[in-house]
Amino acid sequence: MQSLLSRLMPLAITVRGSKRRFSSAELTRKRVAYLREHPAKWVPPKKIGARDIEHDGWRVYEVGDASWSTAAVYLHGGANIYEIDARHWSMIAELAAATSTRFIVPIYPLAPLGTAGPVVEAVANLVTKTQASTVLGDSAGGGMALATAMVLRDRGTGTPRVVMISPSLDLTLSDPRVAEVAKTDPWLDVPGAAAAAELYRGDLPLTDPRVSSIFGDLEGLGELAIFIGTRDMLHSDAERLRDKAAETGHPLEYHEVENMLHVYPILPIPEAKVARRQIADFMTA
């Protein structure tokens, strides 16, 4: 049975105006311009005790006990145009403690300064440098996590497990079901997401796997996991990746929850707690 808090969440997100910002390309581009002039805060809360390191000129944080031998890289969402926020940091700290894993969190450059090709290559370098066994991400970060694993596979330098929370897998947004679900998604909409995709792709086509990882080959990758809600505009693309994995026999753990919203595992709802336990179990299995 759906919790009361999760039933109220669409109203809370609507009041915040998130949907409106994605309702047109013009509004999205204006928001990007505003954020370039007024960057959002990305420093982690002091209470989680993150350590500040550097990688390829990026600020990178490490969360968890420095003595823990296992590492994971977390890639935050935000359509490649929004910065990491408090909800991300809270979940990262919780997962680090639950799995005794050091979480490496890059503050990667946002579009249009940060584009798919250079960003994914730099993340792959970070995974290799830290010897991370898992790459996780939500929304845009989920698609980037899968793209990173594909680059690492092609380099022959490792095949980490990948956890994708409401991943943005196909930036062409061409599946007609995307626009259909967007009508009831209180958070995302196609025009703004498409505008953000144009800023992020750089000089690559939208169908390049570094931009839209659903177009990449799954062969040779590690185990995959997806967490998705049915009231999420990106739901059908998650289903497509699930079906692609099934056709090739690739191991993919698929968690779909009825009526849940975009990135539901990071929201302050009971269903999110269940999802975070499942993520921890996947990481430690």
C-alpha positions in Angstrom: 0.0 0.0 0.0 1.3 3.4 -1.0 2.3 5.5 2.0 0.6 8.8 2.9 3.9 10.7 2.5 4.5 9.4 -1.0 0.9 10.3 -2.0 1.6 13.9 -0.8 4.9 14.2 -2.5 3.5 15.2 -6.0 1.8 18.2 -4.4 5.0 19.2 -2.6 7.1 19.0 -5.8 4.4 20.9 -7.8 4.5 23.7 -5.2 8.3 23.9 -5.6 7.8 24.7 -9.3 10.0 21.9 -10.6 7.7 20.9 -13.4 7.4 24.5 -14.7 11.2 24.8 -15.1 11.1 21.8 -17.5 8.0 22.9 -19.3 9.8 24.8 -22.1 13.3 24.9 -23.6 13.3 28.7 -23.0 12.7 28.4 -19.3 15.3 25.7 -19.0 18.0 27.7 -20.8 17.1 30.8 -18.6 17.6 28.6 -15.5 20.9 27.4 -16.8 22.0 31.0 -17.4 20.8 32.0 -13.9 22.7 29.2 -12.3 25.9 30.1 -14.1 25.7 33.5 -12.5 24.4 32.3 -9.1 25.9 28.8 -8.6 24.1 26.5 -6.2 25.9 25.3 -3.0 27.5 21.9 -3.3 29.6 21.6 -0.2 28.5 18.5 1.9 27.0 19.1 5.3 29.6 19.1 8.0 27.8 16.4 10.0 28.7 13.7 7.4 32.4 14.3 7.8 33.3 14.3 4.1 37.0 14.7 3.1 37.9 17.0 0.3 40.2 15.6 -2.5 40.9 16.6 -6.1 40.8 14.8 -9.4 41.5 16.2 -12.9 40.8 19.7 -11.6 37.5 18.7 -10.1 36.5 18.9 -6.4 35.8 15.4 -5.2 34.6 14.4 -1.8 35.1 11.1 0.1 32.3 10.0 2.5 32.8 7.2 5.0 35.6 5.8 7.2 39.0 6.3 5.5 40.0 2.8 6.6 37.3 1.0 4.7 38.8 -0.9 1.8 35.8 -0.9 -0.5 35.0 2.2 -2.6 32.1 3.4 -4.8 31.6 6.4 -7.0 28.4 8.3 -6.8 27.1 10.6 -9.7 24.4 13.0 -8.7 21.4 13.8 -10.9 20.0 17.1 -12.0 19.6 16.8 -15.8 23.3 17.7 -16.1 22.4 21.3 -15.3 21.6 21.2 -11.5 24.1 20.7 -8.7 24.2 18.0 -6.0 21.9 18.8 -3.1 21.2 17.9 0.6 19.1 14.8 -0.3 21.9 13.3 -2.3 24.4 13.8 0.6 22.0 12.3 3.1 21.5 9.1 1.0 25.2 8.9 0.3 26.1 9.0 4.0 23.4 6.4 4.8 24.6 4.0 2.1 28.3 4.5 3.1 27.5 3.5 6.7 25.2 0.6 5.7 27.8 -1.0 3.4 31.1 0.0 5.0 32.0 1.6 1.7 33.9 4.8 1.0 31.7 6.9 -1.3 33.7 9.0 -3.8 31.5 12.0 -5.0 32.8 14.1 -7.9 31.5 17.7 -8.3 31.6 17.3 -12.1 31.2 20.4 -14.3 27.6 21.0 -15.4 26.4 21.6 -18.9 27.2 23.5 -21.1 30.7 23.8 -19.6 30.7 20.0 -18.8 29.7 17.9 -21.8 29.3 14.1 -22.2 32.5 13.1 -23.8 35.0 14.7 -21.4 32.9 14.2 -18.3 32.4 10.5 -18.8 36.0 9.9 -19.6 37.1 11.8 -16.4 34.6 9.8 -14.3 36.1 6.6 -15.7 39.5 7.8 -14.7 38.2 8.5 -11.2 36.7 5.0 -10.9 40.1 3.5 -12.0 42.0 5.7 -9.6 39.9 4.9 -6.6 39.4 1.2 -7.6 35.7 1.6 -7.0 33.8 -1.7 -7.3 30.4 0.1 -7.8 29.3 3.1 -9.7 25.9 4.6 -8.6 23.9 7.5 -9.9 20.4 9.0 -10.0 18.6 10.5 -13.0 21.3 12.1 -15.3 23.9 10.5 -13.0 22.3 7.1 -13.5 22.7 7.3 -17.2 26.3 8.6 -16.7 27.1 5.6 -14.4 26.2 3.1 -17.1 28.1 5.1 -19.8 31.1 5.1 -17.5 31.0 1.4 -17.1 30.9 1.0 -20.8 34.0 3.2 -21.2 35.8 1.2 -18.6 34.8 -2.1 -20.3 36.1 -0.7 -23.7 39.4 0.3 -22.0 39.7 -3.1 -20.5 40.3 -1.6 -17.1 37.4 -3.1 -15.0 33.7 -3.8 -15.0 32.1 -2.3 -11.8 28.6 -3.0 -10.7 26.2 -0.2 -11.6 23.2 1.1 -9.6 20.8 3.3 -11.5 18.1 5.3 -9.7 15.5 6.7 -12.2 18.3 6.8 -14.9 18.3 9.1 -17.8 19.2 6.5 -20.5 18.0 8.0 -23.7 18.5 11.7 -24.2 16.7 11.6 -27.6 13.5 11.2 -25.6 12.1 9.6 -28.7 10.0 6.9 -27.1 6.3 8.1 -27.3 5.7 6.7 -23.9 8.0 9.3 -22.4 5.7 12.2 -23.4 2.6 10.2 -22.3 3.9 9.6 -18.8 5.2 13.2 -18.6 1.6 14.3 -18.5 1.3 12.9 -14.9 4.9 13.3 -13.8 4.9 16.3 -11.4 8.6 16.8 -11.7 9.9 16.4 -15.3 8.8 17.4 -18.8 10.1 16.7 -22.3 10.8 20.3 -23.6 13.2 21.2 -20.8 14.8 17.8 -20.6 15.5 18.0 -24.4 17.0 21.4 -24.0 19.3 20.2 -21.2 20.3 17.2 -23.4 21.4 19.5 -26.2 23.6 21.4 -23.8 25.1 18.2 -22.4 25.8 16.3 -25.6 28.5 18.7 -26.7 29.8 17.6 -30.1 28.5 14.1 -29.8 25.2 12.8 -31.3 22.4 12.1 -28.9 22.7 8.4 -29.8 26.3 8.2 -28.7 26.4 5.8 -25.7 28.4 8.4 -23.7 25.3 10.6 -24.0 22.5 8.0 -24.1 23.9 4.9 -22.6 20.9 2.8 -23.7 22.5 2.7 -27.2 25.6 1.0 -25.8 26.3 -2.8 -25.7 25.8 -4.5 -22.4 28.2 -7.4 -23.2 31.2 -7.5 -20.8 29.6 -5.2 -18.2 29.2 -6.1 -14.5 25.9 -6.6 -12.7 23.3 -3.9 -13.1 20.4 -2.7 -10.9 17.6 -0.2 -11.7 15.2 1.5 -9.3 12.3 3.2 -11.0 8.7 4.4 -10.3 5.8 4.2 -12.8 5.0 7.9 -12.4 8.4 8.8 -13.7 8.8 10.2 -17.2 11.9 8.0 -17.6 10.0 4.8 -16.7 9.7 3.4 -20.3 13.4 3.8 -20.9 14.2 1.8 -17.8 11.8 -0.9 -19.1 13.7 -0.9 -22.4 17.0 -1.4 -20.7 15.4 -4.2 -18.6 14.2 -5.9 -21.8 17.5 -5.4 -23.5 19.3 -7.1 -20.6 16.8 -10.0 -20.6 17.3 -10.6 -24.4 21.0 -10.9 -23.9 20.9 -12.7 -20.6 22.8 -9.9 -18.9 22.3 -9.8 -15.1 20.0 -6.9 -14.1 18.1 -6.5 -10.9 15.0 -4.5 -11.7 13.0 -2.7 -9.0 9.8 -1.0 -10.1 7.3 0.5 -7.7 3.8 1.6 -8.7 3.0 5.3 -8.5 6.5 6.3 -7.3 8.0 9.5 -8.6 11.3 10.4 -10.2 14.3 9.5 -8.0 12.0 8.2 -5.3 14.8 6.4 -3.3 16.2 9.8 -2.3 12.9 11.3 -1.2 11.7 11.5 2.5 9.2 8.7 2.1 8.9 5.1 3.6 9.3 3.6 0.1 12.7 5.2 -0.2 14.0 3.5 2.9 13.1 0.2 1.4 14.9 1.1 -1.8 18.0 2.2 0.0 18.1 -1.1 1.9 17.9 -2.9 -1.4 20.7 -0.8 -2.9 22.9 -1.7 0.1 22.0 -5.4 -0.3 23.0 -5.2 -4.0 26.3 -3.6 -3.2 27.2 -6.1 -0.5 25.9 -9.3 -2.1 
